[in-house]
């Protein structure tokens, strides 16, 4: 498994549109057998920053298989308007140093 982190800088006047686009695009991530989990987070300190975190079965499956799936063109149509707002996008391997606590 790999984790993709994409950092966006979204101006205030585009935030509602951006979040709405990812709410709709999430369905296509859910349908992909290569996507294990995803979340979109919003910075408290810098309101323009968002981080999209996606767990993929592998970087290759993300970059090749997902992009050839039936729903990918619609996924891309939804998120493509924000491609110019990406500040950083990388795939990461887990180190094994993990703590997941159950939230109350």
C-alpha positions as semicolon CSV with decimal commas, in nm:
position;residue;x (nm);y (nm);z (nm)
1;X;0,000;0,000;0,000
2;X;0,107;0,359;-0,066
3;X;-0,039;0,688;0,051
4;X;-0,080;0,978;-0,189
5;X;-0,081;1,326;-0,037
6;X;-0,194;1,618;-0,249
7;X;-0,168;1,967;-0,107
8;X;-0,395;2,232;-0,255
9;X;-0,411;2,607;-0,208
10;X;-0,772;2,707;-0,269
11;X;-0,876;3,073;-0,258
12;X;-1,177;3,156;-0,043
13;X;-1,405;3,218;-0,341
14;X;-1,341;2,862;-0,473
15;X;-1,362;2,663;-0,148
16;X;-1,729;2,566;-0,171
17;X;-1,686;2,459;-0,535
18;X;-1,370;2,262;-0,446
19;X;-1,529;2,073;-0,156
20;X;-1,840;2,002;-0,363
21;X;-1,625;1,866;-0,647
22;X;-1,448;1,626;-0,412
23;X;-1,774;1,520;-0,249
24;X;-1,894;1,412;-0,593
25;X;-1,556;1,273;-0,703
26;X;-1,536;1,059;-0,388
27;X;-1,788;0,818;-0,541
28;X;-1,542;0,733;-0,817
29;X;-1,266;0,672;-0,563
30;X;-1,503;0,447;-0,367
31;X;-1,579;0,242;-0,676
32;X;-1,212;0,178;-0,754
33;X;-1,074;-0,152;-0,624
34;X;-0,733;0,020;-0,609
35;X;-0,842;0,294;-0,368
36;X;-0,845;0,169;-0,008
37;X;-0,935;0,493;0,175
38;X;-0,941;0,867;0,125
39;X;-1,000;1,188;0,317
40;X;-0,994;1,559;0,249
41;X;-0,868;1,780;0,533
42;X;-0,880;2,159;0,571
43;X;-0,611;2,354;0,757
44;X;-0,716;2,542;1,067
45;X;-0,409;2,765;1,061
46;X;-0,403;2,849;0,689
47;X;-0,756;2,846;0,555
48;X;-0,639;2,824;0,192
49;X;-0,472;2,484;0,246
50;X;-0,635;2,146;0,192
51;X;-0,472;1,802;0,199
52;X;-0,618;1,510;0,007
53;X;-0,497;1,177;0,147
54;X;-0,561;0,865;-0,060
55;X;-0,450;0,511;0,021
56;X;-0,382;0,309;-0,294
57;X;-0,295;-0,058;-0,335
58;X;0,020;0,064;-0,517
59;X;0,146;0,372;-0,698
60;X;0,132;0,178;-1,025
61;X;-0,235;0,085;-0,973
62;X;-0,312;0,451;-0,903
63;X;-0,123;0,589;-1,200
64;X;-0,217;0,322;-1,451
65;X;-0,518;0,109;-1,353
66;X;-0,730;0,380;-1,186
67;X;-0,677;0,612;-1,480
68;X;-0,814;0,345;-1,714
69;X;-1,130;0,274;-1,512
70;X;-1,474;0,355;-1,650
71;X;-1,540;0,634;-1,395
72;X;-1,205;0,809;-1,428
73;X;-1,308;1,058;-1,702
74;X;-1,589;1,191;-1,480
75;X;-1,360;1,196;-1,175
76;X;-1,108;1,397;-1,375
77;X;-1,376;1,635;-1,505
78;X;-1,474;1,715;-1,147
79;X;-1,125;1,777;-1,004
80;X;-0,937;1,903;-1,312
81;X;-1,038;2,269;-1,254
82;X;-0,822;2,261;-0,939
83;X;-0,508;2,106;-1,092
84;X;-0,343;2,448;-1,106
85;X;-0,399;2,483;-0,729
86;X;-0,184;2,179;-0,645
87;X;0,126;2,278;-0,452
88;X;0,259;1,927;-0,398
89;X;0,156;1,570;-0,484
90;X;0,362;1,268;-0,380
91;X;0,326;0,899;-0,305
92;X;0,465;0,771;0,026
93;X;0,548;0,428;0,167
94;X;0,448;0,357;0,523
95;X;0,733;0,310;0,767
96;X;0,558;0,079;1,009
97;X;0,553;0,345;1,280
98;X;0,178;0,378;1,321
99;X;-0,067;0,448;1,600
100;X;-0,440;0,451;1,535
101;X;-0,646;0,541;1,837
102;X;-1,016;0,498;1,846
103;X;-1,184;0,839;1,863
104;X;-1,463;0,908;2,108
